[in-house]
Amino acid sequence: MRAERKRNIEVPDEDIMAFDMAFANRMKSLRDERGLKRDWVARQLGVHYNTLKNWELGKSHPGTRELLALGQIYHVPPTEFLKIQ
């Protein structure tokens, strides 16, 4: 069994959850602003509808490849997803 490493910097769970939700909300708002349907975007990415839904609900996160592809679909740089209110 692997021992857990001690982290030098601790980030409160509340901060992580808040960031995850803000990221998810930004992802959904970019799609909504462009009038795109979730099922169409999911097909373009080659992922299941529920996968995209879970990203937009903050239950999971896209990988780097999917994030770059979302940027192409939404015509924004990937850093746009981090512009959190």
N, C-alpha and C positions, 0 to 999 in steps of 0.2 A: 504494500500500500504506500502511496506517495504522501509525503508530509506536505502540508500546505506551507507556502512561503509567506513570511510576514511582509506585508506591504508597508512601505515607508510613508505613503500618502493614502489616507483613507478618504473615500468619497461616500457621504451618507446615502443610504438606499433611497431616501426621499428625493435627493438631487438626481439620482440616476433615473428614477421613475418619472420625474418631471421632464427631464431631457428627452426620454423615450417618447413620452406623450406629445411633447412639442414637435419632435421630429416627425412623428406619425401624422400629426395634424397638418404640418407643413406639406408633407407628401400628398395628403388628400386634397388640400386646398390648391396645390399646383394642378392636380388633375381636374378638379372642379372648375378652376378658372379657365381651363382650356375646353371645357364642355366634353370631356372624354369619358366614355363608359368604362367602368372597372373591368368588365369582361373583355373589351377590346384591348385595353392596355395589357392585361394578363396574357392574352394570345400573342401580342407583339413580343412580349418578354419570354414566351415559352414556359410560363408558370401557370399553375392552377389559379382559378378565380379566388379561392379561399386563401391562397398564399398572399396575394396582393391585399386582400381584405385584412388579413392578420397584420401585415406591415402597416396598414393605415389605422389599425386599432392599437398599435404599439405592442402587440403580442409577440412579434418576432421582427427581424430586421432583414433588409435585402443585403446580399453580398455585394462586393465591389463591382462585379460584372453587371449585376442587375441595376445597381445605382447609376453606373455610367450609362447604361441603356435607357433608364428612366430620364436621365438628363437629355439624351438625344430625342426621346419621344416628346418631352415637354419643351424642348428647345431652350434649355437652361444649363449652365455649368453645374457640375455635381455639388459644388459648394453652396448653391442656392438652397439645397435641402437643409443646410445648417443655419440659414438665416431665420432664426427663431425669435418670435416676438417676446 
